[in-house]
Amino acid sequence: MPEPSLFGVPLTLMFLYFIWYSLLGWCMESTYCSIRRHRLINRGFLHLPLCPIYGVGVLIMVNFFTPFTSSPLLFYIMATLVMSAWEYFVGWLLETTTHMKYWDYSDRRFNLKGRICLGNSIWWGVASYLVIYWVHPATEQLFSHLSIPARQILAVILAAAVLADTVVTIRQLALLSQALSRAEELRVQLELGRQEFRDQLAARKDDLQRSLEVKRDELRGSMSSTAGKAKENLARLEDRRNALMSEAAKHSRRFVRHYSGLSSRRYAGPLSELKRRLDRSGDQEASHPDETAPRQ
């Protein structure tokens, strides 16, 4: 039975291309970031040394841009536009699904909502040239040495590993999002509780000042009882929030360490506190925003 194909390429071979270019993208990204930060940086979104955005990006180049290679100018324009659109889509998708911003080009000129910028778009066009004219032909030659059974077995093993890694990563992100969301809710409750506590104390104080001498001791006792209960409720909320932040820290160490510029509109408060906690505990070696162009 012939193996299914996509764009004339066997599916197992297409998948191996994806893994290969995801690995090369991870190597390039991690090397670049490590040199800029003067320390070893792992830019992988997954646990495995892979950056899938590069793998998918190269497959787009190979399968859709090849017909335009006869016109270098048209090829460059097409590659720049399509690959920039791909980067924008991935950034939007991650922000929508995880409520986290993993890279931000807002401080660069000619950016679009911080997801893409002119400098990176120009690089995508250059990278497309390198891949189409030099890298992919060498890759095809390399993989041609694999027999069909070896290629299929290797593809199955790698697919299982990537699937397991993806499930674990998605679970970590879901737990992190859940913990941050609950922590933000408790933060709001704490603020409201503190305000209510202050209002109650102010009201009791006014009553105390207006009361007759014979009622003063009674009102003082009432105010003390109210303050004690309010403090107990606030303390319980604070304990629950601290527990949630500890849980969030456990699930977020890898993401915060790899993406020091991680930000979120929805969880801005808890995420900032989370970074401070990880920084104090030594889990994050540097807290200043990364100036690189992170990939997933």
C-alpha positions in Angstrom: 0.0 0.0 0.0 1.5 3.3 -1.0 2.2 5.8 1.7 0.0 8.9 1.8 1.6 12.1 0.5 1.2 15.8 0.8 2.3 18.1 -2.1 3.9 15.0 -3.6 6.0 14.3 -0.5 5.4 11.2 1.7 3.8 12.2 5.0 6.5 10.6 7.1 9.2 12.4 5.2 7.2 15.7 5.5 7.0 15.1 9.3 10.7 14.5 9.5 11.4 17.7 7.6 9.2 19.5 10.2 11.2 18.0 13.1 14.5 18.7 11.4 13.8 22.3 10.8 12.2 22.8 14.2 15.4 21.5 15.7 17.6 23.8 13.5 15.3 26.7 14.5 15.8 25.9 18.1 19.6 25.7 17.7 19.7 29.0 15.9 17.3 30.8 18.3 19.0 29.4 21.4 22.5 30.3 20.1 21.5 33.8 19.2 19.8 34.5 22.5 22.6 32.9 24.5 25.2 35.1 22.8 23.0 38.2 23.4 22.4 37.4 27.0 25.9 36.0 27.7 24.5 32.8 29.3 22.9 29.6 28.1 19.3 30.2 27.0 16.9 27.5 26.0 14.3 29.1 23.7 12.2 26.0 23.3 8.4 26.3 24.0 8.3 22.5 24.5 10.5 20.4 26.7 12.1 18.9 23.6 14.7 21.1 21.7 12.2 22.1 19.1 10.8 25.4 17.9 7.7 24.4 15.8 7.2 27.8 14.3 10.4 27.3 12.3 9.4 23.8 11.3 6.0 24.9 9.9 7.5 28.1 8.5 10.0 26.1 6.4 7.4 23.7 5.2 5.4 26.7 4.0 8.5 28.0 2.2 9.2 24.7 0.5 5.7 23.8 -0.6 4.4 27.3 -1.7 7.4 29.5 -2.5 9.4 27.2 -4.9 7.3 28.1 -8.0 8.4 31.8 -7.5 12.1 31.1 -7.5 12.4 32.1 -11.1 11.6 35.7 -10.1 13.9 36.6 -7.1 12.0 39.9 -6.4 8.6 38.3 -6.4 9.9 35.4 -4.4 11.3 37.8 -1.7 8.1 39.8 -1.5 5.9 36.6 -1.2 8.2 35.1 1.4 8.3 38.2 3.5 4.5 38.8 3.4 3.5 35.2 4.0 6.1 34.4 6.7 5.3 37.7 8.5 1.6 36.7 8.4 2.5 33.3 9.9 4.5 34.9 12.8 1.6 37.3 13.4 -0.9 34.5 13.5 1.1 32.4 15.9 1.6 35.4 18.2 -2.2 36.1 18.1 -3.1 32.5 18.7 -0.8 32.2 21.8 -2.1 35.4 23.2 -5.7 34.4 22.6 -5.4 30.9 24.0 -3.0 31.4 26.9 -3.5 35.1 27.6 0.3 35.5 27.5 2.5 37.5 25.2 5.7 35.5 24.6 7.4 38.1 22.4 6.8 41.8 22.0 8.2 44.1 19.3 6.3 47.2 20.6 9.6 49.0 21.3 10.8 48.5 17.7 9.9 50.8 14.8 7.3 49.7 12.2 5.7 47.0 14.4 2.1 45.7 14.2 0.6 45.2 17.7 4.0 44.1 18.9 3.6 40.7 17.1 5.7 41.4 14.0 8.1 44.2 13.0 9.9 45.3 9.8 13.3 44.0 10.9 12.0 40.5 11.5 10.0 40.6 8.3 13.1 41.4 6.3 14.9 38.5 8.0 12.1 36.1 7.0 12.7 37.0 3.4 16.4 36.4 3.7 15.9 33.1 5.6 13.5 31.9 2.8 16.3 32.5 0.2 18.8 30.5 2.3 16.4 27.7 2.9 15.1 27.3 -0.6 18.4 27.6 -2.4 20.8 26.0 0.0 19.5 24.4 3.1 16.6 22.3 1.8 18.5 20.7 -1.2 21.1 19.5 1.3 18.3 18.3 3.6 16.7 16.3 0.8 20.0 14.7 0.0 20.5 13.8 3.7 17.1 12.2 4.2 17.3 10.3 0.9 19.8 7.9 2.6 17.0 6.7 4.9 15.2 3.6 3.8 11.4 3.7 3.8 11.0 1.4 6.9 13.6 3.3 8.8 11.9 6.6 7.9 8.5 5.4 9.0 9.8 3.9 12.3 11.7 7.1 13.1 8.6 9.3 12.3 6.4 7.2 14.6 8.8 7.4 17.5 9.3 11.2 17.1 5.6 11.8 16.6 4.9 10.0 19.9 7.5 12.0 21.7 6.3 15.3 20.3 2.6 14.4 21.1 3.5 13.5 24.7 5.6 16.7 25.1 2.7 18.8 23.7 0.2 17.3 26.1 2.4 17.9 29.1 3.1 21.5 28.0 -0.5 22.3 27.3 -1.4 20.9 30.7 1.2 23.1 32.4 -0.1 26.2 30.6 -3.7 25.3 31.6 -2.7 24.9 35.2 -0.7 28.1 35.1 -3.6 30.0 33.6 -6.1 28.6 36.1 -3.8 29.5 39.1 -3.2 33.0 37.8 -6.9 33.6 37.1 -7.9 32.5 40.6 -5.0 34.5 42.1 -6.3 37.6 40.3 -9.8 37.0 41.6 -8.5 36.7 45.2 -6.5 39.9 44.7 -9.7 41.7 43.8 -11.5 40.1 46.8 -8.6 41.2 49.1 -8.7 44.8 47.9 -12.5 44.9 48.4 -12.1 43.3 51.8 -9.5 45.7 52.9 -11.6 48.6 51.7 -14.7 47.3 53.5 -12.6 46.8 56.6 -11.4 50.4 56.4 -14.9 51.6 55.9 -16.2 49.6 58.8 -13.5 50.9 61.1 -14.2 54.5 60.0 -17.9 54.1 60.6 -17.4 52.5 64.1 -14.9 55.3 64.9 -17.5 58.0 64.0 -20.1 56.2 66.1 -17.7 56.0 69.0 -16.9 59.7 68.8 -20.6 60.6 68.8 -21.6 58.2 71.5 -22.3 59.0 75.1 -19.7 58.1 77.7 -21.8 55.2 78.9 -21.8 53.6 75.5 -18.2 54.1 74.7 -16.9 50.8 76.1 -19.6 48.9 74.4 -18.9 50.4 71.0 -15.1 49.8 71.4 -15.8 46.2 72.1 -18.0 45.9 69.0 -15.4 47.6 66.8 -12.7 45.3 68.2 -14.9 42.2 67.4 -15.6 43.4 63.9 -12.0 44.2 63.2 -10.9 40.8 64.5 -13.3 38.9 62.2 -12.4 41.1 59.2 -8.7 40.4 59.8 -9.3 36.7 60.0 -11.2 36.7 56.7 -8.4 38.7 55.0 -5.8 36.4 56.4 -7.6 33.4 55.0 -7.8 35.0 51.6 -4.2 35.9 51.7 -3.2 32.4 52.6 -5.3 31.0 49.7 -3.7 33.5 47.3 -0.2 32.6 48.4 -0.9 28.9 47.9 -2.2 29.7 44.3 0.9 31.8 43.5 3.2 29.0 44.8 1.3 26.6 42.5 1.6 29.1 39.6 5.4 29.4 40.2 5.8 25.7 40.0 4.1 25.5 36.6 5.6 28.7 35.1 9.3 28.3 36.0 10.3 27.0 32.5 8.2 29.6 30.6 9.4 32.6 32.7 13.0 31.4 32.5 12.9 31.0 28.7 10.8 34.1 28.0 11.9 36.8 30.4 9.8 39.3 28.4 6.6 37.3 29.1 3.7 39.6 29.7 -0.1 39.4 30.0 -2.9 42.0 30.1 -5.3 39.8 31.9 -2.8 38.5 34.5 -0.5 41.6 34.7 -0.6 41.8 38.5 -0.1 38.1 39.4 2.5 37.6 36.6 4.6 40.5 37.9 4.4 39.1 41.4 5.3 35.6 40.0 8.4 37.0 38.3 9.5 38.7 41.5 9.0 35.4 43.5 11.0 33.4 40.9 13.7 36.1 40.8 14.0 36.0 44.6 14.2 32.3 44.7 16.9 32.2 42.1 14.9 30.4 39.5 15.2 33.4 37.1 18.7 34.6 36.5 17.8 37.9 34.8 14.6 39.8 35.0 15.1 42.5 32.3 13.1 42.1 29.1 14.7 40.0 26.4 15.6 42.0 23.2 15.6 39.0 21.0 13.0 37.7 18.6 11.5 34.7 20.4 9.9 31.9 18.5 7.7 29.0 19.5 
